[in-house]
Amino acid sequence: MAPPVAFHAADTVAPDVAPLHTRLEDAYGLFIGILFSAMGIALLARGGMITGGIAGMALLGSLLTGHATALLVPLINIPFIAFSLYAMGRSFGIKSAFVSVAIGVGVSIITRSLDVSNIDNGFAAIAGGTFLGMGILCLARHNASLGGTSTLTLWIQKRYRINAGKTQLAFDLALFCVAAAYLPAAKILWSALGTLAMNAMLIAWHKPGRYRG
């Protein structure tokens, strides 16, 4: 009689933890996240709209001062990046700085390469918000972010146990209140639609534990 063969559950059950992204996959993921984020910001800028977070701060700053959104994204991010180096670690801060500058460059390239003479408000809001949401999602999947207030909300959550989503919502509401004093009501409403489209992407797809790797 042949000797019994040892049985191991691992022989029949696939491992629950997928391998991590390779450096090449991370680099490509960051590129796609930066490209989509830049496209979303460029579309919102062309429509004269704002949104939440650092992108919204740069868009509003551009509307109020006339300076290019592409320039304001990394400039406004400087204090947040400095804070992230102190509070979130060197690696996180350096990656945030790179992403911020790259998105600024991307917005500049897209603005010069894509000549849009007229854009429908609904398209700018929905497409811009969706592109931006997809970009943020892609960056998050590869351990990066746009920086800005999101860095601060993550630190507040870590330090004081206050939900980052609620804190971010408070920042965004404050930003929209400021914008309402300067922009037409119609633009505020379209901007709100774009912000809803952006957050819908994150609500639908950014679910920890669903994806691995």
URURQUI-V224129 format. One record per residue. N is the residue number from 1. RES is the residue in one small letter. SS is DSSP state (@ for helix, = for strand, . for the rest). NEAR is the number of other ideal C-beta (glycine too) atoms within 12 Angstrom. Layout:
N,RES,SS,NEAR / N,RES,SS,NEAR
This chain:
1,m,.,3 / 2,a,.,4 / 3,p,.,5 / 4,p,.,6 / 5,v,.,7 / 6,a,.,8 / 7,f,.,9 / 8,h,.,8 / 9,a,@,10 / 10,a,@,10 / 11,d,@,10 / 12,t,.,8 / 13,v,.,9 / 14,a,.,10 / 15,p,.,12 / 16,d,.,10 / 17,v,.,10 / 18,a,.,12 / 19,p,.,9 / 20,l,.,15 / 21,h,.,20 / 22,t,.,12 / 23,r,@,11 / 24,l,@,11 / 25,e,@,19 / 26,d,@,21 / 27,a,@,18 / 28,y,@,17 / 29,g,@,28 / 30,l,@,32 / 31,f,@,24 / 32,i,@,26 / 33,g,@,36 / 34,i,@,39 / 35,l,@,29 / 36,f,@,36 / 37,s,@,51 / 38,a,@,44 / 39,m,@,35 / 40,g,@,49 / 41,i,@,52 / 42,a,@,42 / 43,l,@,41 / 44,l,@,49 / 45,a,@,40 / 46,r,@,31 / 47,g,.,34 / 48,g,.,28 / 49,m,.,47 / 50,i,.,46 / 51,t,.,51 / 52,g,.,44 / 53,g,@,48 / 54,i,@,45 / 55,a,@,54 / 56,g,@,46 / 57,m,@,39 / 58,a,@,43 / 59,l,@,46 / 60,l,@,38 / 61,g,@,29 / 62,s,@,33 / 63,l,@,29 / 64,l,@,19 / 65,t,@,17 / 66,g,.,10 / 67,h,.,19 / 68,a,.,26 / 69,t,@,45 / 70,a,@,32 / 71,l,@,25 / 72,l,@,33 / 73,v,@,46 / 74,p,@,33 / 75,l,@,25 / 76,i,@,32 / 77,n,@,37 / 78,i,@,24 / 79,p,@,24 / 80,f,@,37 / 81,i,@,34 / 82,a,@,20 / 83,f,@,26 / 84,s,@,36 / 85,l,@,22 / 86,y,@,16 / 87,a,@,23 / 88,m,.,31 / 89,g,.,18 / 90,r,@,15 / 91,s,@,14 / 92,f,@,27 / 93,g,@,28 / 94,i,@,19 / 95,k,@,31 / 96,s,@,40 / 97,a,@,32 / 98,f,@,28 / 99,v,@,44 / 100,s,@,45 / 101,v,@,26 / 102,a,@,32 / 103,i,@,48 / 104,g,@,37 / 105,v,@,26 / 106,g,@,36 / 107,v,@,43 / 108,s,@,24 / 109,i,@,20 / 110,i,@,31 / 111,t,@,25 / 112,r,@,15 / 113,s,@,14 / 114,l,.,18 / 115,d,.,11 / 116,v,.,20 / 117,s,.,6 / 118,n,.,10 / 119,i,.,23 / 120,d,.,16 / 121,n,@,26 / 122,g,@,19 / 123,f,@,23 / 124,a,@,35 / 125,a,@,36 / 126,i,@,31 / 127,a,@,31 / 128,g,@,48 / 129,g,@,43 / 130,t,@,33 / 131,f,@,38 / 132,l,@,53 / 133,g,@,39 / 134,m,@,33 / 135,g,@,44 / 136,i,@,45 / 137,l,@,33 / 138,c,@,37 / 139,l,@,38 / 140,a,@,28 / 141,r,@,30 / 142,h,.,30 / 143,n,.,22 / 144,a,.,38 / 145,s,.,44 / 146,l,.,52 / 147,g,.,46 / 148,g,.,42 / 149,t,@,36 / 150,s,@,40 / 151,t,@,40 / 152,l,@,34 / 153,t,@,33 / 154,l,@,29 / 155,w,@,26 / 156,i,@,24 / 157,q,@,20 / 158,k,@,19 / 159,r,@,14 / 160,y,@,14 / 161,r,.,11 / 162,i,.,18 / 163,n,.,15 / 164,a,@,25 / 165,g,@,21 / 166,k,@,16 / 167,t,@,27 / 168,q,@,34 / 169,l,@,21 / 170,a,@,20 / 171,f,@,28 / 172,d,@,34 / 173,l,@,20 / 174,a,@,20 / 175,l,@,34 / 176,f,@,32 / 177,c,@,17 / 178,v,@,20 / 179,a,@,33 / 180,a,@,20 / 181,a,.,14 / 182,y,.,19 / 183,l,.,27 / 184,p,.,16 / 185,a,@,14 / 186,a,@,17 / 187,k,@,27 / 188,i,@,30 / 189,l,@,21 / 190,w,@,33 / 191,s,@,40 / 192,a,@,30 / 193,l,@,29 / 194,g,@,44 / 195,t,@,39 / 196,l,@,24 / 197,a,@,34 / 198,m,@,44 / 199,n,@,28 / 200,a,@,22 / 201,m,@,30 / 202,l,@,32 / 203,i,@,15 / 204,a,@,15 / 205,w,@,20 / 206,h,.,23 / 207,k,.,14 / 208,p,.,10 / 209,g,.,8 / 210,r,.,12 / 211,y,.,17 / 212,r,.,15 / 213,g,.,17
